[in-house]
């Protein structure tokens, strides 16, 4: 009798609490959805406005094949987009192998002690350091100490330092997400630690590693302050020497020592001018930069999909 009366008193209270929690969850879900939609619509509006503002120049092929000029109707982004591609290529070549290797070592090989924890904390903190600090570091190390000069190589190494913590952290998180039973099954059939990592762990984690790498490269391609610090040019009317030649050895590395400019710096130069026609050029260059970033992310998604197609769980 007492138990029945007690349950009759408790059940309405529990029902009321469950109803309140469902309403609270629904409220948070609606707030999250509204925040996402507002962010997406704002971003879409900005991109559409920028594209429409820069369309008069985007519709002309000369904008992509002409150098910078004092006359806005003749100014183009040839040196800027070529420089961006060369710099981001050096960044990827330097940062990705080192970052992935460091992530594998810290997650799979390093002992879990105070030293590894200290390294992990420092790597995580480095991901939030302002880019101007990396520019000052590169100015002292790459320009003055290693004598690389104010070149494509210096810019690529600077941006590689900038995204290296992101690549390391992403690699570690991707490796950590792989179930331990996959490693144990591989060890059970006699695989070495490197065979387990190379043949089992890395193929399953490659999607997350690629995603983090592309996010880092997308940040690097839009950087300005660190490159201005090491001496990127704001006005350039020539291209670096081509990496490929028609005579042996068919490959030239002189382009690594060439002066450079990149898309964000070219945009900054145009935005700082009072002529409204230069603002149109800046909007067109911003649209091209956004397109390059979206293409990089799209390529990463496609590559991740293709790699996952060949993996059998």
Secondary structure in CASP SS format (residue, H / E / C, confidence):
PFRMAT SS
TARGET T0000
AUTHOR 0000-0000-0000
METHOD secondary structure of the structure
MODEL  1
X C 1.00
X H 1.00
X H 1.00
X H 1.00
X H 1.00
X H 1.00
X H 1.00
X H 1.00
X H 1.00
X H 1.00
X H 1.00
X H 1.00
X H 1.00
X H 1.00
X H 1.00
X H 1.00
X H 1.00
X H 1.00
X H 1.00
X H 1.00
X H 1.00
X H 1.00
X H 1.00
X H 1.00
X H 1.00
X H 1.00
X H 1.00
X H 1.00
X H 1.00
X H 1.00
X H 1.00
X H 1.00
X H 1.00
X H 1.00
X H 1.00
X H 1.00
X H 1.00
X H 1.00
X H 1.00
X H 1.00
X H 1.00
X H 1.00
X H 1.00
X H 1.00
X H 1.00
X H 1.00
X H 1.00
X H 1.00
X H 1.00
X H 1.00
X H 1.00
X H 1.00
X H 1.00
X H 1.00
X H 1.00
X H 1.00
X H 1.00
X H 1.00
X C 1.00
X C 1.00
X C 1.00
X H 1.00
X H 1.00
X H 1.00
X H 1.00
X C 1.00
X C 1.00
X C 1.00
X C 1.00
X C 1.00
X C 1.00
X C 1.00
X C 1.00
X C 1.00
X C 1.00
X C 1.00
X C 1.00
X H 1.00
X H 1.00
X H 1.00
X H 1.00
X H 1.00
X H 1.00
X H 1.00
X H 1.00
X H 1.00
X H 1.00
X H 1.00
X H 1.00
X H 1.00
X H 1.00
X H 1.00
X H 1.00
X H 1.00
X H 1.00
X H 1.00
X H 1.00
X H 1.00
X H 1.00
X H 1.00
X H 1.00
X H 1.00
X H 1.00
X H 1.00
X H 1.00
X H 1.00
X H 1.00
X H 1.00
X H 1.00
X C 1.00
X C 1.00
X C 1.00
X C 1.00
X H 1.00
X H 1.00
X H 1.00
X H 1.00
X H 1.00
X H 1.00
X H 1.00
X H 1.00
X H 1.00
X H 1.00
X H 1.00
X H 1.00
X H 1.00
X C 1.00
X C 1.00
X C 1.00
X C 1.00
X H 1.00
X H 1.00
X H 1.00
X H 1.00
X H 1.00
X H 1.00
X H 1.00
X H 1.00
X H 1.00
X H 1.00
X H 1.00
X H 1.00
X H 1.00
X H 1.00
X H 1.00
X C 1.00
X C 1.00
X C 1.00
X C 1.00
X C 1.00
X C 1.00
X H 1.00
X H 1.00
X H 1.00
X H 1.00
X H 1.00
X H 1.00
X H 1.00
X H 1.00
X H 1.00
X H 1.00
X H 1.00
X H 1.00
X H 1.00
X H 1.00
X H 1.00
X H 1.00
X H 1.00
X H 1.00
X H 1.00
X H 1.00
X H 1.00
X H 1.00
X H 1.00
X H 1.00
X H 1.00
X C 1.00
X C 1.00
X C 1.00
X H 1.00
X H 1.00
X H 1.00
X H 1.00
X H 1.00
X H 1.00
X H 1.00
X H 1.00
X H 1.00
X C 1.00
X C 1.00
X C 1.00
X C 1.00
X H 1.00
X H 1.00
X H 1.00
X H 1.00
X H 1.00
X H 1.00
X H 1.00
X H 1.00
X H 1.00
X H 1.00
X H 1.00
X H 1.00
X H 1.00
X H 1.00
X H 1.00
X H 1.00
X H 1.00
X H 1.00
X H 1.00
X H 1.00
X H 1.00
X H 1.00
X H 1.00
X H 1.00
X H 1.00
X H 1.00
X H 1.00
X H 1.00
X H 1.00
X C 1.00
X C 1.00
X C 1.00
X H 1.00
X H 1.00
X H 1.00
X H 1.00
X H 1.00
X C 1.00
X C 1.00
X C 1.00
X C 1.00
X C 1.00
X C 1.00
X C 1.00
X C 1.00
X C 1.00
X C 1.00
X C 1.00
X C 1.00
X C 1.00
X C 1.00
X E 1.00
X C 1.00
X C 1.00
X C 1.00
X C 1.00
X C 1.00
X C 1.00
X E 1.00
X C 1.00
X C 1.00
X H 1.00
X H 1.00
X H 1.00
X H 1.00
X C 1.00
X C 1.00
X C 1.00
X C 1.00
X C 1.00
X H 1.00
X H 1.00
X H 1.00
X H 1.00
X H 1.00
X H 1.00
X H 1.00
X H 1.00
X H 1.00
X C 1.00
X C 1.00
X C 1.00
X C 1.00
X H 1.00
X H 1.00
X H 1.00
X H 1.00
X H 1.00
X H 1.00
X H 1.00
X H 1.00
X H 1.00
X H 1.00
X H 1.00
X H 1.00
X H 1.00
X H 1.00
X H 1.00
X H 1.00
X H 1.00
X H 1.00
X H 1.00
X H 1.00
X H 1.00
X H 1.00
X H 1.00
X H 1.00
X H 1.00
X H 1.00
X H 1.00
X H 1.00
X H 1.00
X H 1.00
X H 1.00
X H 1.00
X H 1.00
X H 1.00
X C 1.00
X C 1.00
X C 1.00
X C 1.00
END
